[in-house]
Amino acid sequence: MSNDTKDYAGGWITEKKGTDVPPFLKLAFPVIGLSCIAYIVIYMNGEIGHAERGPLVRQLNAATGASDTFMYIVAALAAAFVVTVLAFTYSKPHGD
């Protein structure tokens, strides 16, 4: 192996030193992350508006209680993860 490449994960991942994250990944990371956060927030109480499943979901929610606070905490943790990934994605590549 030449000196301009670096191995990760025991040789499963090899990259050239100083390379940047590909542009499609710079776009994919925030889109996927924000989509997951939106899904968590939109469906935090289940699909209560569905014609067939809605009444059952509402009955289950009434019996078990709401978990809105917990789901907002999960969404906040996911948002922190997305911000961290984006910080690493858009930072300059290091040469080690």
Distance bins in CASP14 RR format, pairs under 12 A and 6 or more apart:
PFRMAT RR
TARGET T0000
AUTHOR 0000-0000-0000
RMODE 2
METHOD distances of the structure
MODEL  1
1 7 1 0 0 1 0 0 0 0 0 0 0
1 11 0 0 0 0 1 0 0 0 0 0 0
1 14 1 0 0 1 0 0 0 0 0 0 0
1 15 0 0 0 0 0 1 0 0 0 0 0
1 16 0 0 0 0 0 1 0 0 0 0 0
1 17 0 0 0 0 0 1 0 0 0 0 0
2 14 0 0 0 0 0 1 0 0 0 0 0
2 16 0 0 0 0 1 0 0 0 0 0 0
2 17 0 0 0 0 1 0 0 0 0 0 0
3 16 0 0 0 0 0 1 0 0 0 0 0
3 17 0 0 0 0 1 0 0 0 0 0 0
3 95 0 0 0 0 0 1 0 0 0 0 0
3 96 0 0 0 0 0 1 0 0 0 0 0
4 14 0 0 0 0 0 1 0 0 0 0 0
4 15 0 0 0 0 1 0 0 0 0 0 0
4 16 1 0 1 0 0 0 0 0 0 0 0
4 17 1 0 1 0 0 0 0 0 0 0 0
4 18 0 0 0 0 1 0 0 0 0 0 0
4 19 0 0 0 0 1 0 0 0 0 0 0
4 95 0 0 0 0 1 0 0 0 0 0 0
5 11 0 0 0 0 0 1 0 0 0 0 0
5 13 0 0 0 0 0 1 0 0 0 0 0
5 14 1 0 1 0 0 0 0 0 0 0 0
5 15 1 0 0 1 0 0 0 0 0 0 0
5 16 1 0 1 0 0 0 0 0 0 0 0
5 17 1 0 0 1 0 0 0 0 0 0 0
5 18 0 0 0 0 0 1 0 0 0 0 0
5 19 0 0 0 0 1 0 0 0 0 0 0
5 95 0 0 0 0 0 1 0 0 0 0 0
6 13 0 0 0 0 1 0 0 0 0 0 0
6 14 1 0 0 1 0 0 0 0 0 0 0
6 15 1 0 1 0 0 0 0 0 0 0 0
6 16 1 0 0 1 0 0 0 0 0 0 0
6 17 1 0 1 0 0 0 0 0 0 0 0
6 18 0 0 0 0 1 0 0 0 0 0 0
6 19 0 0 0 0 1 0 0 0 0 0 0
6 93 0 0 0 0 0 1 0 0 0 0 0
6 94 0 0 0 0 0 1 0 0 0 0 0
6 95 0 0 0 0 1 0 0 0 0 0 0
6 96 1 0 0 1 0 0 0 0 0 0 0
7 13 1 0 0 1 0 0 0 0 0 0 0
7 14 1 0 1 0 0 0 0 0 0 0 0
7 15 0 0 0 0 1 0 0 0 0 0 0
7 16 0 0 0 0 0 1 0 0 0 0 0
7 17 0 0 0 0 0 1 0 0 0 0 0
8 14 1 0 0 1 0 0 0 0 0 0 0
8 15 1 0 0 1 0 0 0 0 0 0 0
8 17 0 0 0 0 0 1 0 0 0 0 0
8 96 0 0 0 0 0 1 0 0 0 0 0
9 15 0 0 0 0 0 1 0 0 0 0 0
15 21 0 0 0 0 0 1 0 0 0 0 0
15 22 0 0 0 0 0 1 0 0 0 0 0
15 93 0 0 0 0 1 0 0 0 0 0 0
15 94 0 0 0 0 0 1 0 0 0 0 0
15 95 0 0 0 0 0 1 0 0 0 0 0
15 96 0 0 0 0 0 1 0 0 0 0 0
16 93 0 0 0 0 1 0 0 0 0 0 0
16 95 0 0 0 0 1 0 0 0 0 0 0
17 93 1 0 0 1 0 0 0 0 0 0 0
17 94 0 0 0 0 1 0 0 0 0 0 0
17 95 1 0 1 0 0 0 0 0 0 0 0
17 96 1 0 0 1 0 0 0 0 0 0 0
18 91 0 0 0 0 0 1 0 0 0 0 0
18 92 0 0 0 0 1 0 0 0 0 0 0
18 93 1 0 1 0 0 0 0 0 0 0 0
18 94 1 0 0 1 0 0 0 0 0 0 0
18 95 1 0 1 0 0 0 0 0 0 0 0
18 96 0 0 0 0 1 0 0 0 0 0 0
19 25 0 0 0 0 0 1 0 0 0 0 0
19 92 0 0 0 0 0 1 0 0 0 0 0
19 93 1 0 1 0 0 0 0 0 0 0 0
19 94 0 0 0 0 0 1 0 0 0 0 0
19 95 0 0 0 0 1 0 0 0 0 0 0
20 26 0 0 0 0 1 0 0 0 0 0 0
20 88 0 0 0 0 0 1 0 0 0 0 0
20 89 0 0 0 0 1 0 0 0 0 0 0
20 90 0 0 0 0 1 0 0 0 0 0 0
20 91 0 0 0 0 1 0 0 0 0 0 0
20 92 0 0 0 0 1 0 0 0 0 0 0
20 93 1 0 1 0 0 0 0 0 0 0 0
20 94 0 0 0 0 0 1 0 0 0 0 0
20 95 0 0 0 0 0 1 0 0 0 0 0
21 27 0 0 0 0 0 1 0 0 0 0 0
21 28 0 0 0 0 0 1 0 0 0 0 0
21 29 0 0 0 0 1 0 0 0 0 0 0
21 85 0 0 0 0 0 1 0 0 0 0 0
21 86 0 0 0 0 0 1 0 0 0 0 0
21 87 0 0 0 0 0 1 0 0 0 0 0
21 88 0 0 0 0 1 0 0 0 0 0 0
21 89 1 0 1 0 0 0 0 0 0 0 0
21 90 1 0 0 1 0 0 0 0 0 0 0
21 91 0 0 0 0 1 0 0 0 0 0 0
21 92 0 0 0 0 0 1 0 0 0 0 0
21 93 1 0 0 1 0 0 0 0 0 0 0
22 28 0 0 0 0 1 0 0 0 0 0 0
22 29 0 0 0 0 0 1 0 0 0 0 0
22 89 0 0 0 0 1 0 0 0 0 0 0
22 93 0 0 0 0 0 1 0 0 0 0 0
23 29 0 0 0 0 0 1 0 0 0 0 0
23 89 0 0 0 0 0 1 0 0 0 0 0
23 90 0 0 0 0 0 1 0 0 0 0 0
24 30 0 0 0 0 0 1 0 0 0 0 0
24 31 0 0 0 0 0 1 0 0 0 0 0
24 32 0 0 0 0 0 1 0 0 0 0 0
24 89 0 0 0 0 0 1 0 0 0 0 0
25 31 0 0 0 0 0 1 0 0 0 0 0
25 32 0 0 0 0 1 0 0 0 0 0 0
25 85 0 0 0 0 1 0 0 0 0 0 0
25 86 0 0 0 0 0 1 0 0 0 0 0
25 88 0 0 0 0 0 1 0 0 0 0 0
25 89 1 0 0 1 0 0 0 0 0 0 0
25 90 0 0 0 0 0 1 0 0 0 0 0
26 32 0 0 0 0 0 1 0 0 0 0 0
26 85 0 0 0 0 0 1 0 0 0 0 0
26 86 0 0 0 0 1 0 0 0 0 0 0
26 88 0 0 0 0 0 1 0 0 0 0 0
26 89 1 0 1 0 0 0 0 0 0 0 0
26 90 1 0 0 1 0 0 0 0 0 0 0
26 91 0 0 0 0 0 1 0 0 0 0 0
27 33 0 0 0 0 0 1 0 0 0 0 0
27 34 0 0 0 0 0 1 0 0 0 0 0
27 86 0 0 0 0 0 1 0 0 0 0 0
27 89 0 0 0 0 1 0 0 0 0 0 0
27 90 0 0 0 0 0 1 0 0 0 0 0
28 34 0 0 0 0 0 1 0 0 0 0 0
28 35 0 0 0 0 0 1 0 0 0 0 0
28 82 0 0 0 0 0 1 0 0 0 0 0
28 85 0 0 0 0 0 1 0 0 0 0 0
28 86 0 0 0 0 0 1 0 0 0 0 0
28 89 0 0 0 0 1 0 0 0 0 0 0
29 35 0 0 0 0 0 1 0 0 0 0 0
29 36 0 0 0 0 0 1 0 0 0 0 0
29 81 0 0 0 0 0 1 0 0 0 0 0
29 82 1 0 0 1 0 0 0 0 0 0 0
29 83 0 0 0 0 0 1 0 0 0 0 0
29 84 0 0 0 0 0 1 0 0 0 0 0
29 85 1 0 1 0 0 0 0 0 0 0 0
29 86 1 0 0 1 0 0 0 0 0 0 0
29 87 0 0 0 0 0 1 0 0 0 0 0
29 88 0 0 0 0 1 0 0 0 0 0 0
29 89 1 0 1 0 0 0 0 0 0 0 0
29 90 0 0 0 0 1 0 0 0 0 0 0
30 36 0 0 0 0 0 1 0 0 0 0 0
30 37 0 0 0 0 0 1 0 0 0 0 0
30 38 0 0 0 0 0 1 0 0 0 0 0
30 79 0 0 0 0 0 1 0 0 0 0 0
30 81 0 0 0 0 0 1 0 0 0 0 0
30 82 1 0 0 1 0 0 0 0 0 0 0
30 83 0 0 0 0 1 0 0 0 0 0 0
30 84 0 0 0 0 0 1 0 0 0 0 0
30 85 0 0 0 0 1 0 0 0 0 0 0
30 86 1 0 0 1 0 0 0 0 0 0 0
30 87 0 0 0 0 0 1 0 0 0 0 0
30 89 0 0 0 0 1 0 0 0 0 0 0
30 90 0 0 0 0 1 0 0 0 0 0 0
31 37 0 0 0 0 0 1 0 0 0 0 0
31 38 0 0 0 0 0 1 0 0 0 0 0
31 82 0 0 0 0 0 1 0 0 0 0 0
31 85 0 0 0 0 0 1 0 0 0 0 0
31 86 0 0 0 0 0 1 0 0 0 0 0
32 38 0 0 0 0 0 1 0 0 0 0 0
32 39 0 0 0 0 0 1 0 0 0 0 0
32 78 0 0 0 0 0 1 0 0 0 0 0
32 81 0 0 0 0 0 1 0 0 0 0 0
32 82 0 0 0 0 1 0 0 0 0 0 0
32 85 0 0 0 0 1 0 0 0 0 0 0
32 86 0 0 0 0 0 1 0 0 0 0 0
32 89 0 0 0 0 0 1 0 0 0 0 0
33 39 0 0 0 0 1 0 0 0 0 0 0
33 40 0 0 0 0 0 1 0 0 0 0 0
33 75 0 0 0 0 0 1 0 0 0 0 0
33 78 1 0 0 1 0 0 0 0 0 0 0
33 79 0 0 0 0 1 0 0 0 0 0 0
33 80 0 0 0 0 0 1 0 0 0 0 0
33 81 0 0 0 0 1 0 0 0 0 0 0
33 82 1 0 1 0 0 0 0 0 0 0 0
33 83 0 0 0 0 0 1 0 0 0 0 0
33 84 0 0 0 0 0 1 0 0 0 0 0
33 85 0 0 0 0 1 0 0 0 0 0 0
33 86 0 0 0 0 1 0 0 0 0 0 0
33 89 0 0 0 0 0 1 0 0 0 0 0
34 40 0 0 0 0 0 1 0 0 0 0 0
34 41 0 0 0 0 0 1 0 0 0 0 0
34 75 0 0 0 0 0 1 0 0 0 0 0
34 78 0 0 0 0 1 0 0 0 0 0 0
34 79 0 0 0 0 1 0 0 0 0 0 0
34 81 0 0 0 0 0 1 0 0 0 0 0
34 82 1 0 0 1 0 0 0 0 0 0 0
34 83 0 0 0 0 0 1 0 0 0 0 0
34 85 0 0 0 0 0 1 0 0 0 0 0
34 86 0 0 0 0 0 1 0 0 0 0 0
35 41 0 0 0 0 0 1 0 0 0 0 0
35 42 0 0 0 0 0 1 0 0 0 0 0
35 78 0 0 0 0 0 1 0 0 0 0 0
35 82 0 0 0 0 0 1 0 0 0 0 0
36 42 0 0 0 0 0 1 0 0 0 0 0
36 43 0 0 0 0 0 1 0 0 0 0 0
36 74 0 0 0 0 0 1 0 0 0 0 0
36 75 0 0 0 0 1 0 0 0 0 0 0
36 77 0 0 0 0 0 1 0 0 0 0 0
36 78 1 0 0 1 0 0 0 0 0 0 0
36 79 0 0 0 0 1 0 0 0 0 0 0
36 81 0 0 0 0 1 0 0 0 0 0 0
36 82 0 0 0 0 1 0 0 0 0 0 0
36 85 0 0 0 0 0 1 0 0 0 0 0
37 43 0 0 0 0 0 1 0 0 0 0 0
37 44 0 0 0 0 0 1 0 0 0 0 0
37 71 0 0 0 0 0 1 0 0 0 0 0
37 72 0 0 0 0 0 1 0 0 0 0 0
37 74 0 0 0 0 1 0 0 0 0 0 0
37 75 1 0 1 0 0 0 0 0 0 0 0
37 76 0 0 0 0 1 0 0 0 0 0 0
37 77 0 0 0 0 1 0 0 0 0 0 0
37 78 1 0 1 0 0 0 0 0 0 0 0
37 79 1 0 1 0 0 0 0 0 0 0 0
37 80 0 0 0 0 0 1 0 0 0 0 0
37 81 0 0 0 0 1 0 0 0 0 0 0
37 82 1 0 0 1 0 0 0 0 0 0 0
37 83 0 0 0 0 0 1 0 0 0 0 0
38 44 0 0 0 0 0 1 0 0 0 0 0
38 75 0 0 0 0 1 0 0 0 0 0 0
38 78 0 0 0 0 0 1 0 0 0 0 0
38 79 0 0 0 0 0 1 0 0 0 0 0
38 82 0 0 0 0 0 1 0 0 0 0 0
39 46 0 0 0 0 0 1 0 0 0 0 0
39 47 0 0 0 0 0 1 0 0 0 0 0
39 71 0 0 0 0 0 1 0 0 0 0 0
39 74 0 0 0 0 0 1 0 0 0 0 0
39 75 0 0 0 0 1 0 0 0 0 0 0
39 78 0 0 0 0 1 0 0 0 0 0 0
40 46 0 0 0 0 0 1 0 0 0 0 0
40 67 0 0 0 0 0 1 0 0 0 0 0
40 68 0 0 0 0 0 1 0 0 0 0 0
40 70 0 0 0 0 0 1 0 0 0 0 0
40 71 1 0 0 1 0 0 0 0 0 0 0
40 72 0 0 0 0 1 0 0 0 0 0 0
40 73 0 0 0 0 0 1 0 0 0 0 0
40 74 1 0 0 1 0 0 0 0 0 0 0
40 75 1 0 1 0 0 0 0 0 0 0 0
40 76 0 0 0 0 1 0 0 0 0 0 0
40 77 0 0 0 0 1 0 0 0 0 0 0
40 78 1 0 0 1 0 0 0 0 0 0 0
40 79 0 0 0 0 1 0 0 0 0 0 0
40 81 0 0 0 0 0 1 0 0 0 0 0
40 82 0 0 0 0 0 1 0 0 0 0 0
41 68 0 0 0 0 1 0 0 0 0 0 0
41 71 1 0 0 1 0 0 0 0 0 0 0
41 72 1 0 0 1 0 0 0 0 0 0 0
41 73 0 0 0 0 0 1 0 0 0 0 0
41 74 0 0 0 0 1 0 0 0 0 0 0
41 75 1 0 1 0 0 0 0 0 0 0 0
41 76 0 0 0 0 0 1 0 0 0 0 0
41 78 0 0 0 0 1 0 0 0 0 0 0
41 79 0 0 0 0 0 1 0 0 0 0 0
42 48 0 0 0 0 0 1 0 0 0 0 0
42 49 0 0 0 0 0 1 0 0 0 0 0
42 71 0 0 0 0 0 1 0 0 0 0 0
42 75 0 0 0 0 0 1 0 0 0 0 0
43 49 0 0 0 0 0 1 0 0 0 0 0
43 50 0 0 0 0 0 1 0 0 0 0 0
43 53 0 0 0 0 0 1 0 0 0 0 0
43 54 0 0 0 0 0 1 0 0 0 0 0
43 57 0 0 0 0 1 0 0 0 0 0 0
43 61 0 0 0 0 0 1 0 0 0 0 0
43 67 0 0 0 0 0 1 0 0 0 0 0
43 68 0 0 0 0 0 1 0 0 0 0 0
43 71 0 0 0 0 1 0 0 0 0 0 0
43 74 0 0 0 0 0 1 0 0 0 0 0
43 75 0 0 0 0 0 1 0 0 0 0 0
44 57 0 0 0 0 0 1 0 0 0 0 0
44 61 0 0 0 0 0 1 0 0 0 0 0
44 66 0 0 0 0 1 0 0 0 0 0 0
44 67 1 0 0 1 0 0 0 0 0 0 0
44 68 1 0 0 1 0 0 0 0 0 0 0
44 69 0 0 0 0 1 0 0 0 0 0 0
44 70 0 0 0 0 1 0 0 0 0 0 0
44 71 1 1 0 0 0 0 0 0 0 0 0
44 72 1 0 0 1 0 0 0 0 0 0 0
44 73 0 0 0 0 0 1 0 0 0 0 0
44 74 0 0 0 0 1 0 0 0 0 0 0
44 75 1 0 0 1 0 0 0 0 0 0 0
45 54 0 0 0 0 0 1 0 0 0 0 0
45 57 1 0 0 1 0 0 0 0 0 0 0
45 58 0 0 0 0 1 0 0 0 0 0 0
45 60 0 0 0 0 1 0 0 0 0 0 0
45 61 1 0 1 0 0 0 0 0 0 0 0
45 62 0 0 0 0 0 1 0 0 0 0 0
45 64 0 0 0 0 0 1 0 0 0 0 0
45 65 0 0 0 0 1 0 0 0 0 0 0
45 66 1 0 0 1 0 0 0 0 0 0 0
45 67 1 0 0 1 0 0 0 0 0 0 0
45 68 1 0 0 1 0 0 0 0 0 0 0
45 70 0 0 0 0 0 1 0 0 0 0 0
45 71 0 0 0 0 1 0 0 0 0 0 0
45 72 0 0 0 0 0 1 0 0 0 0 0
46 53 0 0 0 0 1 0 0 0 0 0 0
46 54 0 0 0 0 1 0 0 0 0 0 0
46 56 0 0 0 0 0 1 0 0 0 0 0
46 57 1 0 1 0 0 0 0 0 0 0 0
46 58 0 0 0 0 1 0 0 0 0 0 0
46 59 0 0 0 0 0 1 0 0 0 0 0
46 60 0 0 0 0 1 0 0 0 0 0 0
46 61 1 0 0 1 0 0 0 0 0 0 0
46 64 0 0 0 0 0 1 0 0 0 0 0
46 66 0 0 0 0 0 1 0 0 0 0 0
46 67 0 0 0 0 0 1 0 0 0 0 0
46 68 0 0 0 0 0 1 0 0 0 0 0
46 71 0 0 0 0 0 1 0 0 0 0 0
47 53 1 0 1 0 0 0 0 0 0 0 0
47 54 1 0 0 1 0 0 0 0 0 0 0
47 55 0 0 0 0 0 1 0 0 0 0 0
47 56 0 0 0 0 1 0 0 0 0 0 0
47 57 1 0 1 0 0 0 0 0 0 0 0
47 58 0 0 0 0 0 1 0 0 0 0 0
47 60 0 0 0 0 0 1 0 0 0 0 0
47 61 0 0 0 0 0 1 0 0 0 0 0
48 54 1 0 1 0 0 0 0 0 0 0 0
48 55 0 0 0 0 1 0 0 0 0 0 0
48 56 0 0 0 0 1 0 0 0 0 0 0
48 57 1 0 1 0 0 0 0 0 0 0 0
48 58 1 0 1 0 0 0 0 0 0 0 0
48 59 0 0 0 0 0 1 0 0 0 0 0
48 60 0 0 0 0 1 0 0 0 0 0 0
48 61 1 0 0 1 0 0 0 0 0 0 0
48 62 0 0 0 0 0 1 0 0 0 0 0
48 66 0 0 0 0 0 1 0 0 0 0 0
49 55 0 0 0 0 1 0 0 0 0 0 0
49 56 0 0 0 0 0 1 0 0 0 0 0
49 57 1 0 0 1 0 0 0 0 0 0 0
49 58 0 0 0 0 1 0 0 0 0 0 0
49 61 0 0 0 0 0 1 0 0 0 0 0
50 56 0 0 0 0 1 0 0 0 0 0 0
50 57 1 0 0 1 0 0 0 0 0 0 0
50 58 0 0 0 0 0 1 0 0 0 0 0
51 57 0 0 0 0 0 1 0 0 0 0 0
53 59 0 0 0 0 0 1 0 0 0 0 0
53 60 0 0 0 0 1 0 0 0 0 0 0
53 61 0 0 0 0 0 1 0 0 0 0 0
54 60 0 0 0 0 1 0 0 0 0 0 0
54 61 0 0 0 0 1 0 0 0 0 0 0
54 62 0 0 0 0 0 1 0 0 0 0 0
55 61 0 0 0 0 0 1 0 0 0 0 0
55 62 0 0 0 0 0 1 0 0 0 0 0
56 62 0 0 0 0 0 1 0 0 0 0 0
56 63 0 0 0 0 0 1 0 0 0 0 0
57 63 0 0 0 0 0 1 0 0 0 0 0
57 64 0 0 0 0 0 1 0 0 0 0 0
58 64 0 0 0 0 0 1 0 0 0 0 0
58 65 0 0 0 0 0 1 0 0 0 0 0
58 66 0 0 0 0 0 1 0 0 0 0 0
59 65 0 0 0 0 0 1 0 0 0 0 0
60 66 0 0 0 0 0 1 0 0 0 0 0
60 67 0 0 0 0 0 1 0 0 0 0 0
61 67 0 0 0 0 1 0 0 0 0 0 0
61 68 0 0 0 0 0 1 0 0 0 0 0
66 72 0 0 0 0 0 1 0 0 0 0 0
67 73 0 0 0 0 1 0 0 0 0 0 0
67 74 0 0 0 0 1 0 0 0 0 0 0
67 75 0 0 0 0 0 1 0 0 0 0 0
68 74 0 0 0 0 0 1 0 0 0 0 0
68 75 0 0 0 0 0 1 0 0 0 0 0
69 75 0 0 0 0 0 1 0 0 0 0 0
69 76 0 0 0 0 0 1 0 0 0 0 0
70 76 0 0 0 0 0 1 0 0 0 0 0
70 77 0 0 0 0 0 1 0 0 0 0 0
71 77 0 0 0 0 0 1 0 0 0 0 0
71 78 0 0 0 0 0 1 0 0 0 0 0
72 78 0 0 0 0 0 1 0 0 0 0 0
72 79 0 0 0 0 0 1 0 0 0 0 0
73 79 0 0 0 0 0 1 0 0 0 0 0
73 80 0 0 0 0 0 1 0 0 0 0 0
74 80 0 0 0 0 0 1 0 0 0 0 0
74 81 0 0 0 0 0 1 0 0 0 0 0
75 81 0 0 0 0 0 1 0 0 0 0 0
75 82 0 0 0 0 0 1 0 0 0 0 0
76 82 0 0 0 0 0 1 0 0 0 0 0
76 83 0 0 0 0 0 1 0 0 0 0 0
77 83 0 0 0 0 0 1 0 0 0 0 0
77 84 0 0 0 0 0 1 0 0 0 0 0
78 84 0 0 0 0 0 1 0 0 0 0 0
78 85 0 0 0 0 0 1 0 0 0 0 0
79 85 0 0 0 0 0 1 0 0 0 0 0
79 86 0 0 0 0 0 1 0 0 0 0 0
80 86 0 0 0 0 0 1 0 0 0 0 0
80 87 0 0 0 0 0 1 0 0 0 0 0
81 87 0 0 0 0 0 1 0 0 0 0 0
81 88 0 0 0 0 0 1 0 0 0 0 0
82 88 0 0 0 0 0 1 0 0 0 0 0
82 89 0 0 0 0 0 1 0 0 0 0 0
83 89 0 0 0 0 0 1 0 0 0 0 0
83 90 0 0 0 0 0 1 0 0 0 0 0
84 90 0 0 0 0 0 1 0 0 0 0 0
84 91 0 0 0 0 0 1 0 0 0 0 0
85 91 0 0 0 0 0 1 0 0 0 0 0
88 94 0 0 0 0 0 1 0 0 0 0 0
END
